[in-house]
């Protein structure tokens, strides 16, 4: 049954596509953060190990929220790694054991998501008239801004 929420099928479909790209980005960032958590080395090991754990747990909650938002718009969420890797804005990092490199790689990924959220929320609000999803994306962007600030603070 289609949602009757005063947003056209075409607009809901376009918003769902943007959200699926965000979902792919979130999943790749989650994986990169897990990689850093598992493989980080150095004198701040335990602090960073726990720090990355907190970040990937927060990203995991975002992943679920984005997928559920797609479903609430009457569309299906992507769910395969193959699909995610085909549409993500992010690249995978093979090794994230060096502290400075790991922090920089994760920071760049968060900032990429922030920039894309900022662009998409304007499109979702202005072009597709989906104020709810624009607000939803704003909240996600703010969470990534906070995580980026924390990563940036380690690099200062």
Phi, psi and omega in degrees: 000133182283143175294142176248079189236022176064032172229129184298156177305316181299314181292320177297322178295318179294319179294318178300322177297316178297319179294325178293327174293317176299318178301316178298315179299316180298319182291320177294317178296320176304313182295318178297321181290322174298316179303312179298317180302314183287325193247000182298143177226161174125181187292341176257025187310302188295320179298312180289323177304313180288322178300311179296325177299315178299321180291315181291331176294320177294319179295322178301319177295322178295318179305311181297318180295319180294314179300318179291328177294319176301314180296323181293340176271003176088020181234171181262141176277143172294154182212009179244148178299322179301312179297317180300313183292336178286334187240355183293152172275348187262158174251156177276148174247128183290314185231127179232048181268330178286127187301308184296317180295319179296314180298317179295316181297317179291320177300313179301321179293316177299317181293326175297315178297318179301311181298319179290323176298315182300316179293313184292324183292328176293315178298314182297320181286307188280313185276317186259357174056037179251084183296325180296314179290325176300316177296318178301313180295323178301316179298319178295317179300317180297322177296319178292326176298320179293315180296322178296318178301316180296316177297316180300324180296326176293329184273350183292000000 
